[in-house]
Amino acid sequence: MLRAKVLVGGLLMSVASVSMAHADCGSNDLHEDMENLKTEMKSLSFNIKRGDYEQAEERVDAVLEILSDARDETPYLFEEKGLEGQELEHRQADYQSVIDDTIAAFESLDEALEAEDDTQVKALLKEVGDLRKKGHRAFKADC
């Protein structure tokens, strides 16, 4: 019985500490934008797999709006590292450049969806995935 209580107590403490660490990242608008983006991307992928390009185009519009909002945010990593001045400006410009490239890829994806060009849609989804990885490697904090 005591062993079960210790196990449950340890599990609760682990979950609480993960929640506390995650709360720092989750307390900013960029985190919320990225969570919304993840949701829209899953739905977009599902729409494309089903061949529902009209609905996919609507998802792209939502993604573009989220990315536009996220462009003006500062990644939590920059705060975590205490970046200021010229270094912060340089890293923020790098971040915005990746967001701009991602916006351009989604605009091209929107055109490919409208034209129902399956080959181009697949190529652009790969590009979007590559840009996502690039952004996460460079700007995502461990939280």
N, CA, C and O atoms as a GROMACS GRO file, in nm:
protein
  572
    1MET      N    1   0.082  -0.119   0.000
    1MET     CA    2   0.000   0.000   0.000
    1MET      C    3   0.087   0.126   0.000
    1MET      O    4   0.061   0.221  -0.074
    2LEU      N    5   0.190   0.125   0.084
    2LEU     CA    6   0.281   0.238   0.091
    2LEU      C    7   0.352   0.258  -0.042
    2LEU      O    8   0.372   0.371  -0.085
    3ARG      N    9   0.389   0.150  -0.105
    3ARG     CA   10   0.457   0.155  -0.234
    3ARG      C   11   0.370   0.223  -0.340
    3ARG      O   12   0.420   0.302  -0.420
    4ALA      N   13   0.242   0.193  -0.341
    4ALA     CA   14   0.149   0.255  -0.436
    4ALA      C   15   0.137   0.404  -0.409
    4ALA      O   16   0.131   0.484  -0.503
    5LYS      N   17   0.134   0.443  -0.281
    5LYS     CA   18   0.125   0.586  -0.246
    5LYS      C   19   0.250   0.660  -0.290
    5LYS      O   20   0.242   0.771  -0.342
    6VAL      N   21   0.366   0.598  -0.271
    6VAL     CA   22   0.492   0.660  -0.313
    6VAL      C   23   0.494   0.674  -0.465
    6VAL      O   24   0.537   0.777  -0.517
    7LEU      N   25   0.450   0.573  -0.535
    7LEU     CA   26   0.446   0.576  -0.681
    7LEU      C   27   0.352   0.686  -0.730
    7LEU      O   28   0.389   0.763  -0.819
    8VAL      N   29   0.233   0.693  -0.674
    8VAL     CA   30   0.136   0.797  -0.714
    8VAL      C   31   0.191   0.935  -0.678
    8VAL      O   32   0.179   1.029  -0.757
    9GLY      N   33   0.249   0.948  -0.561
    9GLY     CA   34   0.306   1.077  -0.520
    9GLY      C   35   0.417   1.120  -0.614
    9GLY      O   36   0.424   1.236  -0.654
   10GLY      N   37   0.505   1.028  -0.648
   10GLY     CA   38   0.614   1.058  -0.742
   10GLY      C   39   0.562   1.098  -0.878
   10GLY      O   40   0.613   1.191  -0.941
   11LEU      N   41   0.459   1.027  -0.924
   11LEU     CA   42   0.398   1.059  -1.053
   11LEU      C   43   0.337   1.198  -1.052
   11LEU      O   44   0.353   1.274  -1.147
   12LEU      N   45   0.266   1.231  -0.945
   12LEU     CA   46   0.205   1.364  -0.934
   12LEU      C   47   0.310   1.474  -0.930
   12LEU      O   48   0.292   1.579  -0.991
   13MET      N   49   0.420   1.450  -0.860
   13MET     CA   50   0.527   1.549  -0.854
   13MET      C   51   0.592   1.567  -0.991
   13MET      O   52   0.627   1.679  -1.030
   14SER      N   53   0.608   1.457  -1.064
   14SER     CA   54   0.666   1.466  -1.198
   14SER      C   55   0.578   1.546  -1.292
   14SER      O   56   0.625   1.632  -1.365
   15VAL      N   57   0.450   1.517  -1.289
   15VAL     CA   58   0.355   1.589  -1.374
   15VAL      C   59   0.352   1.736  -1.336
   15VAL      O   60   0.348   1.823  -1.424
   16ALA      N   61   0.355   1.766  -1.207
   16ALA     CA   62   0.352   1.905  -1.162
   16ALA      C   63   0.477   1.979  -1.207
   16ALA      O   64   0.468   2.095  -1.250
   17SER      N   65   0.593   1.915  -1.199
   17SER     CA   66   0.716   1.984  -1.240
   17SER      C   67   0.719   2.006  -1.389
   17SER      O   68   0.767   2.110  -1.435
   18VAL      N   69   0.669   1.911  -1.467
   18VAL     CA   70   0.662   1.930  -1.612
   18VAL      C   71   0.565   2.042  -1.645
   18VAL      O   72   0.592   2.125  -1.732
   19SER      N   73   0.453   2.046  -1.576
   19SER     CA   74   0.355   2.152  -1.599
   19SER      C   75   0.413   2.289  -1.564
   19SER      O   76   0.388   2.386  -1.635
   20MET      N   77   0.488   2.296  -1.455
   20MET     CA   78   0.547   2.423  -1.415
   20MET      C   79   0.650   2.470  -1.518
   20MET      O   80   0.653   2.588  -1.554
   21ALA      N   81   0.733   2.378  -1.566
   21ALA     CA   82   0.834   2.415  -1.665
   21ALA      C   83   0.767   2.456  -1.795
   21ALA      O   84   0.810   2.551  -1.860
   22HIS      N   85   0.662   2.386  -1.832
   22HIS     CA   86   0.592   2.416  -1.956
   22HIS      C   87   0.514   2.548  -1.945
   22HIS      O   88   0.490   2.615  -2.045
   23ALA      N   89   0.476   2.583  -1.824
   23ALA     CA   90   0.398   2.706  -1.805
   23ALA      C   91   0.476   2.829  -1.848
   23ALA      O   92   0.417   2.924  -1.898
   24ASP      N   93   0.608   2.829  -1.829
   24ASP     CA   94   0.687   2.944  -1.871
   24ASP      C   95   0.674   2.968  -2.020
   24ASP      O   96   0.651   3.080  -2.064
   25CYS      N   97   0.688   2.862  -2.098
   25CYS     CA   98   0.676   2.875  -2.243
   25CYS      C   99   0.531   2.901  -2.283
   25CYS      O  100   0.504   2.976  -2.377
   26GLY      N  101   0.439   2.839  -2.212
   26GLY     CA  102   0.299   2.852  -2.247
   26GLY      C  103   0.238   2.984  -2.209
   26GLY      O  104   0.123   3.013  -2.244
   27SER      N  105   0.314   3.066  -2.138
   27SER     CA  106   0.258   3.191  -2.092
   27SER      C  107   0.274   3.303  -2.194
   27SER      O  108   0.241   3.418  -2.164
   28ASN      N  109   0.324   3.271  -2.314
   28ASN     CA  110   0.337   3.378  -2.412
   28ASN      C  111   0.249   3.351  -2.535
   28ASN      O  112   0.203   3.239  -2.558
   29ASP      N  113   0.227   3.456  -2.611
   29ASP     CA  114   0.138   3.447  -2.727
   29ASP      C  115   0.194   3.357  -2.836
   29ASP      O  116   0.118   3.291  -2.907
   30LEU      N  117   0.326   3.353  -2.850
   30LEU     CA  118   0.386   3.269  -2.954
   30LEU      C  119   0.356   3.122  -2.930
   30LEU      O  120   0.327   3.048  -3.024
   31HIS      N  121   0.364   3.079  -2.806
   31HIS     CA  122   0.332   2.940  -2.775
   31HIS      C  123   0.188   2.907  -2.816
   31HIS      O  124   0.162   2.802  -2.875
   32GLU      N  125   0.098   2.997  -2.785
   32GLU     CA  126  -0.042   2.977  -2.823
   32GLU      C  127  -0.057   2.972  -2.975
   32GLU      O  128  -0.132   2.890  -3.028
   33ASP      N  129   0.014   3.061  -3.045
   33ASP     CA  130   0.011   3.059  -3.192
   33ASP      C  131   0.062   2.926  -3.246
   33ASP      O  132   0.004   2.870  -3.339
   34MET      N  133   0.169   2.875  -3.188
   34MET     CA  134   0.228   2.750  -3.236
   34MET      C  135   0.136   2.631  -3.208
   34MET      O  136   0.128   2.538  -3.288
   35GLU      N  137   0.067   2.634  -3.096
   35GLU     CA  138  -0.030   2.529  -3.066
   35GLU      C  139  -0.146   2.533  -3.167
   35GLU      O  140  -0.190   2.429  -3.216
   36ASN      N  141  -0.194   2.653  -3.197
   36ASN     CA  142  -0.300   2.667  -3.296
   36ASN      C  143  -0.252   2.625  -3.435
   36ASN      O  144  -0.326   2.564  -3.512
   37LEU      N  145  -0.129   2.658  -3.465
   37LEU     CA  146  -0.070   2.621  -3.594
   37LEU      C  147  -0.063   2.469  -3.606
   37LEU      O  148  -0.094   2.412  -3.711
   38LYS      N  149  -0.021   2.403  -3.499
   38LYS     CA  150  -0.013   2.257  -3.500
   38LYS      C  151  -0.150   2.195  -3.526
   38LYS      O  152  -0.162   2.100  -3.603
   39THR      N  153  -0.251   2.248  -3.463
   39THR     CA  154  -0.388   2.198  -3.484
   39THR      C  155  -0.433   2.218  -3.628
   39THR      O  156  -0.488   2.127  -3.690
   40GLU      N  157  -0.410   2.338  -3.681
   40GLU     CA  158  -0.449   2.366  -3.820
   40GLU      C  159  -0.371   2.279  -3.919
   40GLU      O  160  -0.427   2.235  -4.020
   41MET      N  161  -0.244   2.255  -3.891
   41MET     CA  162  -0.163   2.173  -3.980
   41MET      C  163  -0.212   2.029  -3.984
   41MET      O  164  -0.213   1.966  -4.090
   42LYS      N  165  -0.252   1.976  -3.869
   42LYS     CA  166  -0.306   1.839  -3.866
   42LYS      C  167  -0.433   1.832  -3.949
   42LYS      O  168  -0.454   1.738  -4.025
   43SER      N  169  -0.518   1.932  -3.934
   43SER     CA  170  -0.644   1.934  -4.010
   43SER      C  171  -0.616   1.954  -4.158
   43SER      O  172  -0.681   1.892  -4.242
   44LEU      N  173  -0.520   2.039  -4.191
   44LEU     CA  174  -0.482   2.062  -4.331
   44LEU      C  175  -0.433   1.933  -4.394
   44LEU      O  176  -0.474   1.898  -4.505
   45SER      N  177  -0.348   1.862  -4.326
   45SER     CA  178  -0.296   1.735  -4.376
   45SER      C  179  -0.409   1.636  -4.400
   45SER      O  180  -0.411   1.567  -4.502
   46PHE      N  181  -0.501   1.630  -4.306
   46PHE     CA  182  -0.617   1.541  -4.320
   46PHE      C  183  -0.701   1.579  -4.442
   46PHE      O  184  -0.743   1.492  -4.518
   47ASN      N  185  -0.726   1.709  -4.460
   47ASN     CA  186  -0.804   1.756  -4.574
   47ASN      C  187  -0.736   1.720  -4.706
   47ASN      O  188  -0.802   1.677  -4.800
   48ILE      N  189  -0.605   1.736  -4.712
   48ILE     CA  190  -0.532   1.706  -4.834
   48ILE      C  191  -0.536   1.556  -4.862
   48ILE      O  192  -0.556   1.515  -4.976
   49LYS      N  193  -0.517   1.475  -4.760
   49LYS     CA  194  -0.521   1.329  -4.778
   49LYS      C  195  -0.658   1.284  -4.829
   49LYS      O  196  -0.667   1.189  -4.907
   50ARG      N  197  -0.763   1.351  -4.785
   50ARG     CA  198  -0.899   1.318  -4.830
   50ARG      C  199  -0.930   1.377  -4.967
   50ARG      O  200  -1.032   1.344  -5.028
   51GLY      N  201  -0.843   1.464  -5.016
   51GLY     CA  202  -0.867   1.528  -5.145
   51GLY      C  203  -0.963   1.645  -5.136
   51GLY      O  204  -1.014   1.691  -5.238
   52ASP      N  205  -0.987   1.693  -5.016
   52ASP     CA  206  -1.078   1.805  -4.995
   52ASP      C  207  -0.997   1.935  -5.002
   52ASP      O  208  -0.967   1.997  -4.900
   53TYR      N  209  -0.963   1.975  -5.124
   53TYR     CA  210  -0.877   2.092  -5.144
   53TYR      C  211  -0.947   2.222  -5.108
   53TYR      O  212  -0.881   2.319  -5.069
   54GLU      N  213  -1.076   2.227  -5.120
   54GLU     CA  214  -1.149   2.349  -5.083
   54GLU      C  215  -1.135   2.376  -4.933
   54GLU      O  216  -1.108   2.489  -4.891
   55GLN      N  217  -1.156   2.272  -4.855
   55GLN     CA  218  -1.141   2.287  -4.709
   55GLN      C  219  -0.994   2.313  -4.674
   55GLN      O  220  -0.964   2.389  -4.583
   56ALA      N  221  -0.903   2.250  -4.747
   56ALA     CA  222  -0.760   2.270  -4.723
   56ALA      C  223  -0.722   2.416  -4.748
   56ALA      O  224  -0.640   2.472  -4.674
   57GLU      N  225  -0.780   2.477  -4.849
   57GLU     CA  226  -0.752   2.618  -4.877
   57GLU      C  227  -0.795   2.706  -4.760
   57GLU      O  228  -0.728   2.804  -4.728
   58GLU      N  229  -0.907   2.673  -4.698
   58GLU     CA  230  -0.952   2.748  -4.581
   58GLU      C  231  -0.854   2.732  -4.465
   58GLU      O  232  -0.828   2.826  -4.391
   59ARG      N  233  -0.800   2.611  -4.451
   59ARG     CA  234  -0.700   2.586  -4.346
   59ARG      C  235  -0.574   2.668  -4.373
   59ARG      O  236  -0.514   2.723  -4.280
   60VAL      N  237  -0.534   2.677  -4.499
   60VAL     CA  238  -0.416   2.756  -4.534
   60VAL      C  239  -0.438   2.902  -4.496
   60VAL      O  240  -0.347   2.967  -4.445
   61ASP      N  241  -0.557   2.953  -4.520
   61ASP     CA  242  -0.588   3.091  -4.481
   61ASP      C  243  -0.571   3.109  -4.330
   61ASP      O  244  -0.516   3.210  -4.285
   62ALA      N  245  -0.619   3.013  -4.252
   62ALA     CA  246  -0.605   3.020  -4.106
   62ALA      C  247  -0.457   3.013  -4.066
   62ALA      O  248  -0.414   3.085  -3.976
   63VAL      N  249  -0.381   2.927  -4.133
   63VAL     CA  250  -0.238   2.915  -4.105
   63VAL      C  251  -0.166   3.046  -4.134
   63VAL      O  252  -0.082   3.091  -4.056
   64LEU      N  253  -0.200   3.107  -4.247
   64LEU     CA  254  -0.136   3.234  -4.284
   64LEU      C  255  -0.165   3.342  -4.180
   64LEU      O  256  -0.077   3.423  -4.149
   65GLU      N  257  -0.285   3.344  -4.128
   65GLU     CA  258  -0.320   3.442  -4.024
   65GLU      C  259  -0.239   3.417  -3.896
   65GLU      O  260  -0.190   3.511  -3.834
   66ILE      N  261  -0.226   3.291  -3.859
   66ILE     CA  262  -0.149   3.256  -3.738
   66ILE      C  263  -0.002   3.295  -3.757
   66ILE      O  264   0.059   3.353  -3.668
   67LEU      N  265   0.053   3.261  -3.873
   67LEU     CA  266   0.194   3.294  -3.900
   67LEU      C  267   0.217   3.445  -3.900
   67LEU      O  268   0.320   3.493  -3.853
   68SER      N  269   0.122   3.518  -3.954
   68SER     CA  270   0.134   3.663  -3.955
   68SER      C  271   0.138   3.719  -3.812
   68SER      O  272   0.216   3.808  -3.782
   69ASP      N  273   0.052   3.665  -3.726
   69ASP     CA  274   0.053   3.705  -3.585
   69ASP      C  275   0.184   3.665  -3.517
   69ASP      O  276   0.242   3.743  -3.443
   70ALA      N  277   0.229   3.542  -3.544
   70ALA     CA  278   0.350   3.489  -3.480
   70ALA      C  279   0.475   3.566  -3.522
   70ALA      O  280   0.572   3.572  -3.446
   71ARG      N  281   0.473   3.623  -3.640
   71ARG     CA  282   0.590   3.695  -3.692
   71ARG      C  283   0.632   3.808  -3.599
   71ARG      O  284   0.750   3.839  -3.587
   72ASP      N  285   0.536   3.870  -3.534
   72ASP     CA  286   0.564   3.985  -3.448
   72ASP      C  287   0.599   3.947  -3.305
   72ASP      O  288   0.629   4.034  -3.223
   73GLU      N  289   0.595   3.819  -3.274
   73GLU     CA  290   0.626   3.772  -3.139
   73GLU      C  291   0.777   3.749  -3.124
   73GLU      O  292   0.850   3.740  -3.223
   74THR      N  293   0.820   3.740  -3.000
   74THR     CA  294   0.959   3.709  -2.970
   74THR      C  295   0.966   3.567  -2.913
   74THR      O  296   0.898   3.537  -2.815
   75PRO      N  297   1.046   3.480  -2.974
   75PRO     CA  298   1.057   3.344  -2.921
   75PRO      C  299   1.104   3.343  -2.776
   75PRO      O  300   1.190   3.421  -2.736
   76TYR      N  301   1.044   3.254  -2.699
   76TYR     CA  302   1.078   3.241  -2.557
   76TYR      C  303   1.226   3.214  -2.538
   76TYR      O  304   1.286   3.258  -2.440
   77LEU      N  305   1.287   3.142  -2.632
   77LEU     CA  306   1.430   3.111  -2.625
   77LEU      C  307   1.514   3.237  -2.610
   77LEU      O  308   1.614   3.238  -2.538
   78PHE      N  309   1.473   3.344  -2.677
   78PHE     CA  310   1.548   3.469  -2.671
   78PHE      C  311   1.541   3.529  -2.530
   78PHE      O  312   1.638   3.586  -2.480
   79GLU      N  313   1.424   3.516  -2.468
   79GLU     CA  314   1.409   3.563  -2.330
   79GLU      C  315   1.489   3.474  -2.235
   79GLU      O  316   1.555   3.523  -2.144
   80GLU      N  317   1.480   3.344  -2.259
   80GLU     CA  318   1.551   3.247  -2.175
   80GLU      C  319   1.702   3.272  -2.176
   80GLU      O  320   1.768   3.260  -2.074
   81LYS      N  321   1.754   3.308  -2.294
   81LYS     CA  322   1.897   3.335  -2.308
   81LYS      C  323   1.934   3.477  -2.268
   81LYS      O  324   2.052   3.512  -2.265
   82GLY      N  325   1.835   3.559  -2.239
   82GLY     CA  326   1.859   3.697  -2.198
   82GLY      C  327   1.916   3.784  -2.310
   82GLY      O  328   1.995   3.875  -2.284
   83LEU      N  329   1.876   3.757  -2.433
   83LEU     CA  330   1.928   3.835  -2.546
   83LEU      C  331   1.878   3.978  -2.538
   83LEU      O  332   1.763   4.004  -2.502
   84GLU      N  333   1.966   4.070  -2.572
   84GLU     CA  334   1.932   4.213  -2.572
   84GLU      C  335   2.004   4.283  -2.686
   84GLU      O  336   2.095   4.227  -2.747
   85GLY      N  337   1.961   4.404  -2.713
   85GLY     CA  338   2.030   4.491  -2.808
   85GLY      C  339   2.047   4.432  -2.946
   85GLY      O  340   1.954   4.375  -3.004
   86GLN      N  341   2.168   4.447  -2.998
   86GLN     CA  342   2.200   4.406  -3.135
   86GLN      C  343   2.181   4.256  -3.156
   86GLN      O  344   2.130   4.213  -3.260
   87GLU      N  345   2.220   4.176  -3.057
   87GLU     CA  346   2.206   4.031  -3.068
   87GLU      C  347   2.058   3.993  -3.078
   87GLU      O  348   2.021   3.908  -3.160
   88LEU      N  349   1.975   4.055  -2.996
   88LEU     CA  350   1.831   4.028  -3.002
   88LEU      C  351   1.775   4.069  -3.137
   88LEU      O  352   1.696   3.996  -3.196
   89GLU      N  353   1.813   4.185  -3.185
   89GLU     CA  354   1.765   4.232  -3.316
   89GLU      C  355   1.805   4.136  -3.428
   89GLU      O  356   1.725   4.106  -3.516
   90HIS      N  357   1.929   4.090  -3.424
   90HIS     CA  358   1.980   3.997  -3.526
   90HIS      C  359   1.903   3.865  -3.524
   90HIS      O  360   1.859   3.816  -3.628
   91ARG      N  361   1.887   3.810  -3.404
   91ARG     CA  362   1.814   3.681  -3.391
   91ARG      C  363   1.666   3.698  -3.425
   91ARG      O  364   1.606   3.607  -3.484
   92GLN      N  365   1.607   3.811  -3.390
   92GLN     CA  366   1.467   3.837  -3.423
   92GLN      C  367   1.451   3.846  -3.575
   92GLN      O  368   1.353   3.796  -3.630
   93ALA      N  369   1.547   3.909  -3.642
   93ALA     CA  370   1.543   3.918  -3.789
   93ALA      C  371   1.554   3.779  -3.851
   93ALA      O  372   1.486   3.750  -3.950
   94ASP      N  373   1.639   3.692  -3.794
   94ASP     CA  374   1.651   3.554  -3.843
   94ASP      C  375   1.518   3.480  -3.827
   94ASP      O  376   1.473   3.411  -3.918
   95TYR      N  377   1.457   3.497  -3.710
   95TYR     CA  378   1.328   3.434  -3.681
   95TYR      C  379   1.222   3.482  -3.782
   95TYR      O  380   1.148   3.401  -3.838
   96GLN      N  381   1.216   3.612  -3.804
   96GLN     CA  382   1.117   3.667  -3.897
   96GLN      C  383   1.142   3.620  -4.040
   96GLN      O  384   1.048   3.602  -4.116
   97SER      N  385   1.268   3.600  -4.075
   97SER     CA  386   1.301   3.549  -4.208
   97SER      C  387   1.246   3.408  -4.229
   97SER      O  388   1.194   3.377  -4.336
   98VAL      N  389   1.259   3.324  -4.127
   98VAL     CA  390   1.205   3.188  -4.137
   98VAL      C  391   1.052   3.193  -4.146
   98VAL      O  392   0.992   3.119  -4.224
   99ILE      N  393   0.990   3.280  -4.068
   99ILE     CA  394   0.844   3.295  -4.074
   99ILE      C  395   0.804   3.344  -4.214
   99ILE      O  396   0.707   3.295  -4.271
  100ASP      N  397   0.878   3.441  -4.269
  100ASP     CA  398   0.847   3.493  -4.403
  100ASP      C  399   0.859   3.383  -4.509
  100ASP      O  400   0.776   3.374  -4.598
  101ASP      N  401   0.963   3.300  -4.498
  101ASP     CA  402   0.979   3.189  -4.591
  101ASP      C  403   0.863   3.090  -4.580
  101ASP      O  404   0.815   3.036  -4.679
  102THR      N  405   0.819   3.069  -4.456
  102THR     CA  406   0.707   2.977  -4.432
  102THR      C  407   0.577   3.035  -4.488
  102THR      O  408   0.496   2.962  -4.545
  103ILE      N  409   0.558   3.164  -4.471
  103ILE     CA  410   0.439   3.230  -4.528
  103ILE      C  411   0.441   3.216  -4.680
  103ILE      O  412   0.338   3.185  -4.740
  104ALA      N  413   0.556   3.239  -4.741
  104ALA     CA  414   0.568   3.227  -4.887
  104ALA      C  415   0.537   3.084  -4.932
  104ALA      O  416   0.471   3.064  -5.034
  105ALA      N  417   0.584   2.985  -4.857
  105ALA     CA  418   0.556   2.844  -4.891
  105ALA      C  419   0.406   2.816  -4.882
  105ALA      O  420   0.352   2.746  -4.968
  106PHE      N  421   0.340   2.869  -4.781
  106PHE     CA  422   0.196   2.847  -4.767
  106PHE      C  423   0.117   2.922  -4.875
  106PHE      O  424   0.013   2.873  -4.921
  107GLU      N  425   0.164   3.037  -4.915
  107GLU     CA  426   0.097   3.108  -5.025
  107GLU      C  427   0.108   3.027  -5.154
  107GLU      O  428   0.013   3.020  -5.231
  108SER      N  429   0.224   2.967  -5.176
  108SER     CA  430   0.242   2.881  -5.293
  108SER      C  431   0.156   2.755  -5.281
  108SER      O  432   0.100   2.708  -5.380
  109LEU      N  433   0.147   2.702  -5.161
  109LEU     CA  434   0.061   2.586  -5.137
  109LEU      C  435  -0.084   2.620  -5.167
  109LEU      O  436  -0.156   2.538  -5.224
  110ASP      N  437  -0.126   2.738  -5.129
  110ASP     CA  438  -0.263   2.781  -5.156
  110ASP      C  439  -0.290   2.782  -5.307
  110ASP      O  440  -0.396   2.738  -5.352
  111GLU      N  441  -0.194   2.832  -5.383
  111GLU     CA  442  -0.208   2.835  -5.530
  111GLU      C  443  -0.212   2.693  -5.587
  111GLU      O  444  -0.290   2.665  -5.677
  112ALA      N  445  -0.128   2.605  -5.535
  112ALA     CA  446  -0.125   2.466  -5.582
  112ALA      C  447  -0.255   2.394  -5.548
  112ALA      O  448  -0.304   2.314  -5.628
  113LEU      N  449  -0.312   2.423  -5.432
  113LEU     CA  450  -0.441   2.364  -5.395
  113LEU      C  451  -0.551   2.413  -5.487
  113LEU      O  452  -0.637   2.336  -5.530
  114GLU      N  453  -0.547   2.542  -5.518
  114GLU     CA  454  -0.647   2.600  -5.607
  114GLU      C  455  -0.639   2.537  -5.746
  114GLU      O  456  -0.741   2.513  -5.810
  115ALA      N  457  -0.516   2.510  -5.790
  115ALA     CA  458  -0.495   2.448  -5.922
  115ALA      C  459  -0.511   2.295  -5.917
  115ALA      O  460  -0.507   2.229  -6.020
  116GLU      N  461  -0.529   2.240  -5.796
  116GLU     CA  462  -0.539   2.096  -5.774
  116GLU      C  463  -0.420   2.022  -5.834
  116GLU      O  464  -0.434   1.918  -5.898
  117ASP      N  465  -0.301   2.079  -5.811
  117ASP     CA  466  -0.175   2.022  -5.860
  117ASP      C  467  -0.114   1.935  -5.751
  117ASP      O  468  -0.039   1.983  -5.666
  118ASP      N  469  -0.147   1.805  -5.754
  118ASP     CA  470  -0.104   1.712  -5.650
  118ASP      C  471   0.047   1.708  -5.632
  118ASP      O  472   0.096   1.704  -5.519
  119THR      N  473   0.121   1.710  -5.741
  119THR     CA  474   0.266   1.703  -5.734
  119THR      C  475   0.322   1.824  -5.662
  119THR      O  476   0.408   1.811  -5.575
  120GLN      N  477   0.273   1.941  -5.697
  120GLN     CA  478   0.319   2.065  -5.633
  120GLN      C  479   0.275   2.070  -5.486
  120GLN      O  480   0.350   2.117  -5.400
  121VAL      N  481   0.156   2.023  -5.457
  121VAL     CA  482   0.106   2.021  -5.319
  121VAL      C  483   0.200   1.937  -5.233
  121VAL      O  484   0.240   1.980  -5.124
  122LYS      N  485   0.236   1.818  -5.280
  122LYS     CA  486   0.326   1.731  -5.203
  122LYS      C  487   0.462   1.795  -5.184
  122LYS      O  488   0.519   1.790  -5.075
  123ALA      N  489   0.516   1.856  -5.289
  123ALA     CA  490   0.647   1.922  -5.279
  123ALA      C  491   0.643   2.036  -5.178
  123ALA      O  492   0.737   2.055  -5.101
  124LEU      N  493   0.535   2.112  -5.180
  124LEU     CA  494   0.524   2.226  -5.089
  124LEU      C  495   0.501   2.181  -4.945
  124LEU      O  496   0.548   2.247  -4.852
  125LEU      N  497   0.431   2.071  -4.926
  125LEU     CA  498   0.416   2.018  -4.790
  125LEU      C  499   0.550   1.975  -4.734
  125LEU      O  500   0.577   1.994  -4.615
  126LYS      N  501   0.634   1.917  -4.819
  126LYS     CA  502   0.770   1.880  -4.776
  126LYS      C  503   0.849   2.005  -4.740
  126LYS      O  504   0.921   2.007  -4.640
  127GLU      N  505   0.837   2.110  -4.822
  127GLU     CA  506   0.907   2.235  -4.793
  127GLU      C  507   0.860   2.294  -4.660
  127GLU      O  508   0.942   2.340  -4.581
  128VAL      N  509   0.732   2.291  -4.637
  128VAL     CA  510   0.677   2.342  -4.510
  128VAL      C  511   0.733   2.261  -4.394
  128VAL      O  512   0.770   2.318  -4.291
  129GLY      N  513   0.740   2.130  -4.408
  129GLY     CA  514   0.796   2.045  -4.304
  129GLY      C  515   0.941   2.078  -4.276
  129GLY      O  516   0.984   2.082  -4.161
  130ASP      N  517   1.018   2.102  -4.382
  130ASP     CA  518   1.159   2.138  -4.367
  130ASP      C  519   1.174   2.272  -4.296
  130ASP      O  520   1.261   2.289  -4.210
  131LEU      N  521   1.088   2.368  -4.331
  131LEU     CA  522   1.092   2.499  -4.266
  131LEU      C  523   1.054   2.489  -4.118
  131LEU      O  524   1.110   2.558  -4.034
  132ARG      N  525   0.958   2.402  -4.088
  132ARG     CA  526   0.918   2.381  -3.950
  132ARG      C  527   1.035   2.327  -3.868
  132ARG      O  528   1.062   2.374  -3.758
  133LYS      N  529   1.105   2.228  -3.925
  133LYS     CA  530   1.221   2.171  -3.856
  133LYS      C  531   1.330   2.277  -3.836
  133LYS      O  532   1.391   2.286  -3.730
  134LYS      N  533   1.354   2.356  -3.940
  134LYS     CA  534   1.454   2.461  -3.932
  134LYS      C  535   1.420   2.560  -3.820
  134LYS      O  536   1.506   2.597  -3.740
  135GLY      N  537   1.294   2.602  -3.816
  135GLY     CA  538   1.250   2.696  -3.714
  135GLY      C  539   1.260   2.638  -3.574
  135GLY      O  540   1.304   2.706  -3.481
  136HIS      N  541   1.219   2.513  -3.558
  136HIS     CA  542   1.224   2.452  -3.426
  136HIS      C  543   1.368   2.436  -3.378
  136HIS      O  544   1.398   2.462  -3.262
  137ARG      N  545   1.456   2.393  -3.468
  137ARG     CA  546   1.598   2.377  -3.429
  137ARG      C  547   1.658   2.510  -3.383
  137ARG      O  548   1.736   2.514  -3.288
  138ALA      N  549   1.623   2.616  -3.452
  138ALA     CA  550   1.687   2.746  -3.425
  138ALA      C  551   1.620   2.826  -3.314
  138ALA      O  552   1.688   2.902  -3.245
  139PHE      N  553   1.490   2.811  -3.294
  139PHE     CA  554   1.418   2.906  -3.207
  139PHE      C  555   1.334   2.845  -3.096
  139PHE      O  556   1.284   2.919  -3.011
  140LYS      N  557   1.318   2.713  -3.092
  140LYS     CA  558   1.232   2.654  -2.991
  140LYS      C  559   1.310   2.627  -2.862
  140LYS      O  560   1.416   2.565  -2.865
  141ALA      N  561   1.256   2.673  -2.752
  141ALA     CA  562   1.317   2.648  -2.621
  141ALA      C  563   1.278   2.510  -2.573
  141ALA      O  564   1.175   2.455  -2.613
  142ASP      N  565   1.361   2.453  -2.486
  142ASP     CA  566   1.329   2.325  -2.425
  142ASP      C  567   1.241   2.347  -2.304
  142ASP      O  568   1.289   2.374  -2.194
  143CYS      N  569   1.110   2.334  -2.326
  143CYS     CA  570   1.020   2.349  -2.212
  143CYS      C  571   0.901   2.259  -2.229
  143CYS      O  572   0.813   2.256  -2.143
   0.00000   0.00000   0.00000
